[in-house]
Amino acid sequence: MYPTSERPALGRFVYDQVQALAKLTEVEVFSFDGGSAGAYLRAARSLRERNPRGGRFDIVHAHFGLSAWPGLAAPARARAVTLHGTDLAHPRSRLITAAALPAYDLVATVSEPLADSLPRLVVRGRRAVLPCGVDLERFVPIPRREARERLGLDTERSFVLFPADPARREKRYDRAKVVADVAAAPLHALGGVDPELVPFWVNAASAVLVPSEREGFGLAVLEALACDVPVLATPVGIHAEALANVDGTLCAEFDADRWGAALAPHLEADDPRIAGRASAERYSSDRMAQRVLEAWQSLV
């Protein structure tokens, strides 16, 4: 779950956390393609051969439950793992993840709601909530016309944005399509989009739709808030907390008519904006990295 040249959007949030942590301490990254059981075995062998200064790392921190297994091969004073959602929601991944957790000194989830689904009987170490956070240097308000020109879009035509790959069923592109149809608005999705262009897509949209069935965290909502762009979302992950008291947003169970009514005024405005950035700042990648560092320090 880390960007590659072929898949630059893969795990970009982990990359952002690494960059934020690198401002605070020394970090070495080991990433691998986890597409098969053999890939995890090869990763474990490679990690076993690592020779860190002093003979072992202070902390080995795995991201995503399946990565906890090769993480055990690296010499370390303490071990941590962050679980992101699918590793607990998918039945097979949950079993494999749960089997590794007793060996970890710290088991973290990216949100409080996700922590409720932890298999607690196998967690012997400490527990924590350690989100990756939103990169506030990339996600900033950009004038809508400028963003649309950058993307080669019609500067006068409003559209709504589905900030995920439609192929990810839990993100519920079907719901977003229904709302867009109710509002008679074009709908764009972010599947396969260069991560460096995502802030332009968010700012180019009149509103962002996040009708997810489940979320481990809810980064897309924070990215919209950081750009002061209106966002409509279901109450999963951190959505309810992040959107509380932010006028112009909606956090509610999916209902096409209600969502369509909430969307309508944003489509009518030339450059609809909300005061969302202050809420997003609570979850900045820099603040979340500080929380990770403090968790590491508590272990060693």
C-alpha positions in Angstrom: 0.0 0.0 0.0 2.6 2.5 -1.3 2.8 4.5 -4.6 4.6 3.0 -7.6 5.3 4.4 -11.0 2.6 2.1 -12.4 0.1 2.9 -9.6 0.9 6.4 -8.3 -2.3 6.7 -6.3 -1.8 3.4 -4.4 -1.5 4.2 -0.7 -0.7 7.9 -1.3 -1.9 8.6 2.2 0.8 6.3 3.6 3.4 8.2 1.5 2.1 11.5 2.9 2.5 10.1 6.5 6.1 9.1 5.7 6.9 12.5 4.4 5.4 14.1 7.5 7.3 11.7 9.8 10.6 12.4 8.0 10.4 16.0 9.3 10.4 14.6 12.8 12.7 11.6 12.9 14.7 9.1 10.7 12.4 6.9 8.6 13.4 4.1 6.2 10.7 2.8 3.9 10.3 -0.8 2.7 7.5 -1.3 0.2 6.6 -4.3 -1.9 3.9 -5.6 -4.3 1.7 -7.7 -2.1 -0.2 -9.4 -5.0 0.4 -13.0 -3.9 1.4 -15.1 -1.0 4.9 -15.5 -2.6 5.3 -11.7 -2.5 4.9 -11.7 1.2 7.4 -14.5 1.7 9.9 -12.7 -0.5 9.3 -9.5 1.4 10.0 -11.3 4.7 13.3 -12.7 3.4 14.4 -9.3 2.2 13.5 -7.7 5.6 15.4 -10.4 7.4 18.5 -9.4 5.6 18.3 -5.7 6.5 21.1 -4.6 8.7 20.0 -1.4 10.5 22.4 0.7 12.5 22.8 -0.9 16.0 21.6 -4.3 14.7 17.9 -3.5 14.8 15.3 -0.8 14.2 13.8 1.1 17.1 10.4 0.6 15.5 9.0 -1.5 12.7 5.6 -0.1 11.7 3.5 -2.0 9.2 0.7 -0.5 7.2 -2.3 -2.8 6.4 -2.9 -6.0 8.3 -1.4 -8.5 5.8 1.9 -6.5 5.9 2.2 -7.4 9.6 3.5 -10.8 8.6 6.6 -9.8 6.7 7.1 -7.0 9.3 7.9 -9.7 11.9 11.0 -10.6 10.0 12.8 -7.2 10.5 14.8 -6.9 13.7 13.2 -4.3 16.0 12.9 -3.1 19.6 9.1 -2.7 19.2 6.5 -3.3 16.5 3.4 -1.4 15.4 0.8 -2.0 12.8 -1.9 0.3 11.4 -5.1 -1.3 10.1 -7.0 0.6 7.4 -10.4 -1.2 7.0 -10.4 -3.9 4.4 -8.0 -5.8 6.5 -10.7 -6.1 9.1 -13.8 -6.1 6.8 -12.8 -8.8 4.3 -13.3 -12.2 6.0 -10.1 -13.9 4.8 -7.9 -10.8 5.3 -9.4 -10.4 8.8 -8.4 -14.0 9.8 -4.8 -13.6 8.4 -4.5 -10.1 10.1 -5.8 -11.3 13.4 -3.3 -14.2 13.6 -0.4 -11.7 13.4 -1.7 -9.1 16.0 -0.5 -10.9 19.2 3.1 -10.3 18.1 2.6 -6.6 17.9 3.3 -4.1 20.7 0.9 -1.5 19.3 -2.2 -2.2 17.1 -3.6 1.0 15.6 -6.7 1.8 13.5 -7.2 4.8 11.4 -10.4 5.8 13.2 -12.4 5.2 16.4 -15.3 3.5 14.5 -12.8 1.1 12.9 -11.4 0.3 16.3 -14.8 -1.1 17.3 -14.2 -3.9 14.8 -10.9 -5.0 16.2 -10.7 -8.7 17.2 -9.7 -7.6 20.8 -9.0 -11.0 22.2 -5.9 -11.3 20.0 -4.6 -7.8 20.7 -2.0 -8.1 23.5 -0.2 -4.8 23.0 -1.4 -1.3 23.3 -4.2 0.1 21.1 -4.3 3.5 19.4 -6.1 5.5 16.7 -3.5 6.8 14.2 -4.9 8.2 11.0 -2.7 9.2 8.1 -4.2 12.7 7.7 -4.6 15.1 4.9 -1.7 16.9 3.2 -2.7 20.6 3.6 0.1 21.7 1.4 -1.4 19.9 -1.6 -5.1 20.4 -0.8 -5.7 24.1 -0.8 -8.5 26.3 -2.2 -7.9 27.0 -5.9 -10.3 29.3 -7.9 -12.8 27.0 -9.7 -12.2 28.6 -13.1 -8.4 28.1 -12.7 -8.8 24.5 -11.7 -11.1 23.7 -14.6 -8.7 25.4 -17.0 -5.9 23.3 -15.6 -7.9 20.1 -16.4 -9.1 21.3 -19.8 -12.8 21.4 -18.6 -15.6 23.7 -19.6 -15.2 26.6 -17.2 -18.9 27.4 -17.1 -20.4 24.0 -16.6 -21.0 22.7 -13.1 -20.3 19.0 -12.2 -20.1 16.9 -9.1 -17.1 14.7 -8.2 -17.0 11.0 -6.9 -13.6 10.9 -5.3 -12.8 7.2 -5.8 -12.5 4.4 -8.3 -16.1 3.3 -9.3 -14.8 -0.3 -9.3 -14.5 -0.1 -5.5 -18.0 -1.3 -4.6 -18.0 -0.1 -1.0 -17.6 3.5 -2.2 -21.0 3.2 -3.9 -20.6 4.9 -7.2 -24.2 3.8 -7.9 -25.5 6.1 -5.2 -23.5 9.0 -6.5 -24.9 8.4 -10.0 -28.4 8.5 -8.7 -27.9 11.8 -7.0 -26.2 13.3 -10.0 -29.1 12.2 -12.2 -31.6 13.7 -9.7 -29.8 17.0 -9.8 -29.2 16.8 -13.6 -25.5 17.3 -13.1 -22.5 15.7 -14.8 -20.6 13.2 -12.6 -16.8 12.7 -12.8 -14.9 10.0 -10.9 -11.3 9.8 -9.8 -10.4 6.3 -10.9 -6.9 6.3 -12.3 -6.3 10.0 -11.8 -2.7 11.2 -11.2 -2.6 12.1 -7.4 -1.0 15.5 -8.3 -4.1 16.4 -10.2 -6.6 15.4 -7.5 -6.6 18.8 -5.8 -7.5 20.4 -9.1 -10.4 18.0 -9.6 -11.7 18.7 -6.1 -11.6 22.4 -6.6 -13.1 22.2 -10.1 -16.2 20.5 -8.7 -19.3 22.2 -7.4 -19.5 19.5 -4.7 -18.0 16.2 -3.7 -20.1 13.1 -3.1 -18.9 10.5 -0.7 -21.9 8.0 -0.3 -19.7 5.2 1.0 -21.1 2.0 2.5 -18.1 1.9 4.9 -14.9 3.8 5.4 -11.9 3.0 7.6 -11.2 6.7 7.9 -12.6 9.1 5.3 -9.8 11.0 3.7 -11.8 12.2 0.6 -14.1 14.2 2.9 -11.0 15.9 4.5 -9.5 16.7 1.1 -12.7 18.5 0.1 -12.9 20.4 3.4 -9.3 21.4 3.0 -10.2 23.0 -0.3 -13.4 24.6 1.2 -15.5 22.6 -1.3 -19.0 21.5 -0.4 -19.2 17.8 0.5 -22.1 15.4 1.0 -21.3 12.1 2.9 -22.7 9.2 4.7 -22.1 8.9 8.5 -19.3 6.3 8.3 -15.6 6.6 9.3 -14.9 10.1 10.6 -17.4 11.8 8.4 -19.8 12.8 11.1 -17.0 14.3 13.3 -15.3 16.1 10.5 -18.5 17.6 9.0 -20.1 18.6 12.3 -21.1 22.3 12.3 -19.7 23.0 8.9 -22.4 24.9 7.0 -23.1 23.8 3.4 -22.2 20.2 4.0 -24.4 17.2 4.6 -23.7 14.1 6.7 -26.7 11.8 6.5 -27.8 8.3 5.5 -28.2 8.1 1.8 -31.5 9.3 0.4 -31.5 10.5 -3.2 -34.1 13.2 -2.8 -32.5 14.7 0.4 -29.0 14.6 -1.1 -30.3 16.1 -4.4 -32.0 19.0 -2.5 -28.7 19.6 -0.5 -26.7 19.6 -3.7 -28.9 21.9 -5.8 -27.8 25.3 -4.3 -24.1 24.4 -4.9 -24.8 23.7 -8.6 -26.4 27.1 -9.0 -23.5 29.1 -7.5 -20.6 30.2 -9.7 -17.9 29.1 -7.2 -19.6 27.6 -4.1 -17.4 27.4 -1.1 -17.7 26.4 2.6 -15.6 27.2 5.6 -14.2 23.7 5.9 -10.4 24.1 6.1 -10.4 24.6 9.9 -12.0 21.2 10.4 -9.6 19.5 8.0 -6.6 21.1 9.9 -7.5 18.9 12.9 -6.5 15.9 10.8 -3.5 17.3 9.0 -0.8 14.8 8.0 1.7 16.8 10.2 -0.5 16.6 13.3 -1.2 12.9 12.7 2.5 12.2 12.2 3.2 13.8 15.6 0.7 11.4 17.1 2.5 8.4 15.5 5.8 9.6 16.8 4.5 9.9 20.3 3.1 6.4 20.1 6.5 5.1 19.0 8.2 7.0 21.8 5.8 5.3 24.3 7.0 1.9 23.1 10.8 2.5 23.4 
